[in-house]
């Protein structure tokens, strides 16, 4: 299963949290489990989840979904850095 860059969009706050992961297709269900159980490691994002009503205010996007968004500063650099790290 492919690894890659993904983003969690906080719709109510117009914030985008960009991360990377292996097994990208399995990531959203895992994140939902973490958020719903209160165990997501990023405390501010967990608090926003708790305060804003959970998945109704958040969405999950892969790099392909956000690659052309010019308002996401350094998204292409992040992708390039990730490719270089994988190439070793």
LINQUI-V918367 format. One record per pair of residues at least 12 apart in sequence whose ideal C-beta (glycine too) atoms are under 8 Angstrom apart, sorted by the first residue. I is the first residue (numbers start at 1). J is the second residue. If there is no record, write none. Layout:
# LINQUI-V918367
I_J + I_J
This chain:
# LINQUI-V918367
1_22 + 1_23 + 1_24 + 1_25 + 1_26 + 2_23 + 2_24 + 2_25 + 3_20 + 3_21 + 3_22 + 3_23 + 3_24 + 3_86 + 4_20 + 4_21 + 4_24 + 4_62 + 4_63 + 4_82 + 5_18 + 5_19 + 5_20 + 5_62 + 5_63 + 5_75 + 5_78 + 5_79 + 5_82 + 6_18 + 6_19 + 6_20 + 6_21 + 6_24 + 6_27 + 6_28 + 6_60 + 6_61 + 6_62 + 6_63 + 7_19 + 7_60 + 7_61 + 7_63 + 7_65 + 7_66 + 7_72 + 8_31 + 8_45 + 8_58 + 8_59 + 8_60 + 8_61 + 9_58 + 9_59 + 9_60 + 9_61 + 10_45 + 10_48 + 10_52 + 10_57 + 10_58 + 11_57 + 11_58 + 11_59 + 12_48 + 12_52 + 12_57 + 13_48 + 13_52 + 15_48 + 16_66 + 16_72 + 17_42 + 17_45 + 18_66 + 18_72 + 18_75 + 18_78 + 20_78 + 20_82 + 24_62 + 27_60 + 28_60 + 31_60 + 32_55 + 35_49 + 35_54 + 35_55 + 35_58 + 36_54 + 38_50 + 63_75 + 63_79 + 67_79
